[in-house]
Amino acid sequence: MIVLGIESSCDETGVAIVKGQRQVLANVVATSLKLHSRHGGVIPEIASRMQLESIAGIFSEAIKIAKLRPEQIDLVAVTTHPGLPGSLMVGVAFAKALALSLGKPILGVNHIYSHIYANLLSHGNIKLPAVALVVSGGHTSLFYIKDFANIQLLGQTRDDACGEAFDKVAKIMGLGYPGGPLIEKLAKKGNQHQIKFACSGMDNELDFSFSGIKTAVLYYLKNKKSGLKLSQNLAASFQE
């Protein structure tokens, strides 16, 4: 079976073609990161507009790389949730039109589960049951996997996702966007034990909370003079 996958849940647009269970024939991604960097975060309207402009082109590129004709596709899979509504609409509308024109079935996909399934491509068969931690963009979730048809949510963030916390702290520190790589770079030369940040307690010990540490960074910097060493230690302590 040859499956075409379409992903447009946030600022990127991806089209991949997979044959059988693990043979990736094509994987093309278009990003609008540079446009969002100017604003310090993802702007939904910009994301969906750029996806609308790029999705047909990257589909054509994926077909070319895979050396296939569109009618050779057996199934069209597309992210339906969760994600930015406008961005999701672009991917779903394109997938529906494509499936209808080719007379092929279409399958809606939860892209958080796809993060878990992607491990099968890079690691092969995974011994089950297992626990999966998904830390991606606006999501931080912990799952119990009895089998790949039975996935149970164990815990999740109660406020900011981990990635959002990194982006917001980077903005507080005046580093830019996206925040993760910038904080990581500073943290490598900092002392992770220099500053103590408390972790929020949760009723469900498997849940997460990152808004408190973000606020703690804000107040810590309030009356401090900026400097490279301070930024390095702060980045290392926050990351730890």
Protein Blocks (a to p, Z undefined) as FASTA:
>chain_A
ZZdddddfbmbccddddehjllcfbdcdddfklmmmmnopacfklmmmmmmmmmmmmmmm
mmmmnopafklpmbdcddfbgcdfklmmmmmmmmmmmmmmnopacddddfklmmmmmmmm
mnopadddddddddehjaccddddfblkbccdfbdcfbbcfklmmmmmmmmnonopcfkl
mmmmmmmmmcfklpccdddddfblmbccfklmmmmmmmmmmmcccdfklmmmmmmmmmZZ
